[in-house]
Amino acid sequence: MCGIGGKLYFDPARPVEREVLERMNAVQAHRGPDDAGIYCQGSVGLAHRRLSIIDLSPAGHQPMANEDGTLWIVFNGEIYNFQDLRPDLLRRGHRFRSRTDTEVILHLYEEYGVDCLRFLRGMFALAIWDAPRRQLFLARDRLGVKPLAYQCDAEALRFASEVKAILQDPAVEVRPDPAGISQYLTYGVVPAPGSAFQGVRKLPPAHYLICRDGSVEVVRYWRLRRDRKLNRPEEEWSQEILARLEEAGRGHDASGIQRSRQDVLHRL
């Protein structure tokens, strides 16, 4: 896992405090022991703690920019089909400096905007700063495997992998949420979009957030399909399940995992 965080002031003339980003990184150091990075430019700042999984070289350092530095990303997760997506982006003229799934996401956004999410297969929480639009884009995977929380007031929006990183900003008033605490004591977890603190929200699974010109919009981008024909012969179901398992497994083709997958599928 990795840790991400950031802050955006709605006033373009107000600079983000670098020390807030450093504190966000420090409190999430356990999420990424291999590297740390900060992007701080004017009213926006991004922070990242890296656990190196894909492309262990310095080219995978985050926050990561596109070729002209107009887009910046911090990303936590793994995109299983990124190698399938990369060739089409190359044909469209995109140029890569790493072998990471992070850079594939960045160029997908550059090509398709928020619609890039429909291409991604995997677990992720991400933030992209779009400088030309002065737009911050946050997104979370379909099942909510990777965490992402945010807090917004009249002056700024803050986000992080963990709630406690958001609370590192002295400008955030720390107020317990009785409803969230009750849920935690009852269920052992506070369901999204709530948290144990007032004003701090979890971005729900299969949602993205757009922050632009001081306005925040949260949008659901995916729903589980329930309109498919259910009355089908057992043989059809078996073939479709096998096909889906093969498709999902192709993204996990480390040699040991591949052999185990093939053994299981042969038994089916």
C-alpha positions as CSV (number, residue, x, y, z in Angstrom):
1,M,0.0,0.0,0.0
2,C,1.0,3.7,-0.3
3,G,-0.2,6.8,1.4
4,I,-1.6,9.9,-0.4
5,G,-2.6,13.3,0.8
6,G,-3.1,16.9,-0.3
7,K,-4.6,20.3,0.1
8,L,-6.2,22.8,-2.2
9,Y,-7.0,26.4,-1.3
10,F,-9.9,27.9,-3.2
11,D,-8.1,31.2,-3.3
12,P,-5.5,30.9,-6.1
13,A,-3.4,33.5,-4.4
14,R,-3.1,31.7,-1.1
15,P,-0.1,29.3,-0.9
16,V,-0.4,25.9,0.6
17,E,1.8,25.3,3.7
18,R,4.5,22.7,2.9
19,E,4.7,21.8,6.5
20,V,1.1,20.5,6.4
21,L,2.1,18.2,3.6
22,E,5.1,17.0,5.4
23,R,3.0,16.2,8.5
24,M,0.6,14.3,6.3
25,N,3.4,12.2,5.0
26,A,5.0,11.6,8.4
27,V,1.8,10.3,9.9
28,Q,1.3,7.9,7.0
29,A,4.9,6.7,6.8
30,H,3.9,3.2,7.7
31,R,1.9,3.0,4.4
32,G,5.0,3.7,2.2
33,P,8.5,3.1,3.7
34,D,10.4,3.2,0.4
35,D,10.1,6.8,-0.7
36,A,8.4,10.1,0.1
37,G,7.5,13.0,-2.2
38,I,5.7,16.4,-2.1
39,Y,4.4,18.7,-4.9
40,C,3.7,22.2,-3.6
41,Q,2.9,24.9,-6.1
42,G,0.8,27.9,-5.3
43,S,-2.5,27.0,-3.8
44,V,-2.2,23.3,-4.3
45,G,-0.1,20.6,-2.6
46,L,0.2,16.8,-3.0
47,A,1.9,14.3,-0.7
48,H,2.9,10.7,-1.2
49,R,4.4,7.8,0.7
50,R,5.5,5.0,-1.6
51,L,5.6,1.3,-1.2
52,S,7.4,0.2,-4.4
53,I,5.6,-2.6,-6.2
54,I,5.8,-1.9,-9.9
55,D,8.9,-0.2,-11.5
56,L,11.1,0.0,-8.4
57,S,13.3,2.6,-10.0
58,P,13.3,6.3,-9.1
59,A,11.2,6.8,-12.3
60,G,8.2,5.7,-10.2
61,H,8.6,8.5,-7.7
62,Q,5.4,10.4,-6.8
63,P,3.9,12.9,-7.1
64,M,4.3,12.3,-10.8
65,A,3.7,14.7,-13.6
66,N,2.9,14.4,-17.3
67,E,5.4,15.6,-20.0
68,D,4.6,19.4,-19.6
69,G,3.9,19.4,-15.9
70,T,0.3,20.5,-16.3
71,L,-1.1,17.3,-14.6
72,W,0.1,15.8,-11.3
73,I,-1.0,12.5,-9.7
74,V,-0.7,10.7,-6.4
75,F,-1.9,7.1,-6.5
76,N,-2.3,4.2,-4.0
77,G,-3.2,0.8,-5.4
78,E,-2.6,-1.5,-8.3
79,I,-4.1,-1.5,-11.8
80,Y,-4.1,-5.0,-13.1
81,N,-4.6,-4.2,-16.8
82,F,-2.2,-1.2,-17.2
83,Q,0.0,-3.1,-19.6
84,D,-3.0,-3.7,-21.9
85,L,-3.8,0.1,-21.8
86,R,-0.3,1.4,-22.4
87,P,0.0,0.4,-26.2
88,D,-3.1,2.4,-27.2
89,L,-1.8,5.5,-25.4
90,L,1.5,5.2,-27.1
91,R,-0.3,5.0,-30.5
92,R,-2.2,8.2,-29.5
93,G,1.1,10.0,-29.0
94,H,1.6,9.8,-25.3
95,R,5.2,9.4,-24.1
96,F,6.2,7.5,-20.9
97,R,9.2,7.9,-18.6
98,S,8.5,4.9,-16.4
99,R,7.0,1.4,-16.4
100,T,4.4,2.2,-13.7
101,D,0.6,1.9,-13.7
102,T,0.6,5.3,-12.1
103,E,1.8,7.0,-15.3
104,V,-0.7,5.0,-17.4
105,I,-3.5,6.5,-15.2
106,L,-2.1,10.0,-15.7
107,H,-2.1,9.7,-19.5
108,L,-5.5,8.0,-19.5
109,Y,-6.8,11.1,-17.7
110,E,-5.0,13.4,-20.1
111,E,-6.7,11.5,-23.0
112,Y,-10.2,10.9,-21.6
113,G,-10.7,13.1,-18.5
114,V,-12.8,11.6,-15.7
115,D,-14.0,9.0,-18.1
116,C,-10.6,7.3,-17.7
117,L,-12.1,5.4,-14.7
118,R,-14.0,3.1,-17.0
119,F,-10.8,1.6,-18.3
120,L,-9.3,0.8,-14.9
121,R,-9.4,-2.7,-13.5
122,G,-7.9,-2.9,-10.0
123,M,-7.9,-1.3,-6.6
124,F,-7.1,2.3,-6.3
125,A,-7.4,5.7,-4.6
126,L,-6.0,8.6,-6.6
127,A,-5.8,12.3,-6.9
128,I,-5.0,14.3,-10.0
129,W,-4.3,18.0,-10.0
130,D,-5.4,19.5,-13.4
131,A,-3.6,22.8,-13.5
132,P,-5.1,24.2,-16.7
133,R,-8.6,23.7,-15.3
134,R,-7.6,24.4,-11.7
135,Q,-9.4,21.2,-10.9
136,L,-8.7,18.5,-8.3
137,F,-10.0,15.1,-9.2
138,L,-10.2,12.3,-6.6
139,A,-11.4,8.8,-7.3
140,R,-11.8,5.5,-5.5
141,D,-12.1,1.9,-6.9
142,R,-15.4,0.2,-7.5
143,L,-15.4,-1.9,-4.3
144,G,-13.6,0.6,-2.0
145,V,-10.6,-1.6,-1.4
146,K,-8.3,1.4,-1.1
147,P,-9.3,4.1,1.4
148,L,-9.8,7.8,0.7
149,A,-11.1,10.5,3.0
150,Y,-11.6,14.2,2.5
151,Q,-12.6,17.4,4.4
152,C,-13.9,20.6,3.0
153,D,-14.6,24.0,4.6
154,A,-15.0,27.6,3.2
155,E,-11.3,27.9,2.5
156,A,-9.9,24.6,1.4
157,L,-10.3,20.9,0.6
158,R,-8.0,18.3,2.2
159,F,-7.7,14.6,1.4
160,A,-5.7,11.6,2.5
161,S,-5.6,7.9,2.7
162,E,-6.2,8.0,6.4
163,V,-8.4,10.4,8.4
164,K,-5.6,11.2,10.9
165,A,-3.5,12.7,8.1
166,I,-6.2,15.2,7.4
167,L,-6.3,16.1,11.1
168,Q,-2.6,17.1,10.8
169,D,-3.7,20.4,9.4
170,P,-4.0,22.9,12.3
171,A,-6.8,24.6,10.4
172,V,-9.0,21.6,10.7
173,E,-11.2,21.7,13.8
174,V,-11.1,18.3,15.5
175,R,-14.7,17.5,16.6
176,P,-15.8,13.9,17.4
177,D,-19.0,12.8,15.5
178,P,-21.3,11.0,18.0
179,A,-23.1,9.1,15.2
180,G,-19.8,7.9,13.8
181,I,-18.5,6.9,17.2
182,S,-21.7,5.0,17.9
183,Q,-21.4,3.1,14.6
184,Y,-17.8,2.2,15.4
185,L,-18.7,0.9,18.8
186,T,-21.6,-1.1,17.3
187,Y,-20.1,-2.4,14.1
188,G,-16.3,-2.0,14.6
189,V,-16.2,0.3,11.6
190,V,-17.7,3.6,10.4
191,P,-19.4,3.0,7.1
192,A,-18.7,5.4,4.2
193,P,-19.3,8.2,3.8
194,G,-19.1,8.9,7.5
195,S,-16.2,9.0,9.9
196,A,-15.5,9.5,13.6
197,F,-15.0,13.2,13.1
198,Q,-17.4,15.9,12.1
199,G,-16.8,17.3,8.6
200,V,-14.5,14.5,7.6
201,R,-16.0,12.2,5.0
202,K,-15.0,9.0,3.2
203,L,-15.3,9.0,-0.5
204,P,-17.7,6.1,-1.2
205,P,-16.6,3.2,-3.3
206,A,-17.2,3.7,-7.1
207,H,-17.3,7.4,-6.7
208,Y,-15.2,10.3,-7.8
209,L,-15.0,13.9,-6.6
210,I,-14.4,17.1,-8.6
211,C,-13.3,20.2,-6.8
212,R,-13.2,23.4,-9.0
213,D,-13.7,27.1,-8.2
214,G,-14.6,26.3,-4.6
215,S,-17.4,23.9,-5.4
216,V,-17.3,20.1,-4.7
217,E,-19.2,17.5,-6.6
218,V,-19.3,13.8,-5.7
219,V,-20.4,11.5,-8.5
220,R,-21.1,7.8,-8.7
221,Y,-19.3,6.3,-11.8
222,W,-20.2,2.6,-11.6
223,R,-23.1,0.3,-10.5
224,L,-23.3,-3.4,-10.4
225,R,-25.3,-4.5,-13.4
226,R,-28.5,-6.5,-12.6
227,D,-30.1,-6.4,-15.9
228,R,-28.6,-9.5,-17.3
229,K,-30.5,-12.7,-18.1
230,L,-30.4,-14.9,-15.0
231,N,-32.3,-18.0,-16.4
232,R,-29.4,-19.6,-18.3
233,P,-28.2,-23.2,-18.6
234,E,-25.6,-24.4,-16.1
235,E,-23.1,-24.9,-19.0
236,E,-23.4,-21.3,-20.0
237,W,-22.8,-20.1,-16.5
238,S,-19.8,-22.4,-16.1
239,Q,-18.2,-21.1,-19.3
240,E,-18.8,-17.4,-18.4
241,I,-17.3,-17.9,-14.9
242,L,-14.2,-19.6,-16.4
243,A,-13.8,-16.8,-18.9
244,R,-14.1,-14.1,-16.1
245,L,-11.6,-16.0,-13.9
246,E,-9.2,-16.1,-16.9
247,E,-9.7,-12.4,-17.6
248,A,-9.1,-11.4,-13.9
249,G,-6.1,-13.7,-13.6
250,R,-4.2,-12.3,-16.5
251,G,-3.5,-9.2,-14.4
252,H,-1.8,-11.3,-11.7
253,D,0.6,-13.2,-13.9
254,A,3.5,-13.5,-11.6
255,S,4.8,-17.0,-12.3
256,G,3.8,-18.6,-9.0
257,I,0.3,-17.1,-9.1
258,Q,-0.1,-18.0,-12.7
259,R,0.7,-21.7,-12.0
260,S,-1.7,-21.8,-9.1
261,R,-4.5,-20.2,-11.2
262,Q,-4.0,-22.7,-14.0
263,D,-4.2,-25.6,-11.5
264,V,-7.5,-24.3,-10.1
265,L,-9.0,-23.7,-13.5
266,H,-8.1,-27.1,-14.7
267,R,-9.8,-28.6,-11.7
268,L,-13.0,-26.7,-12.6
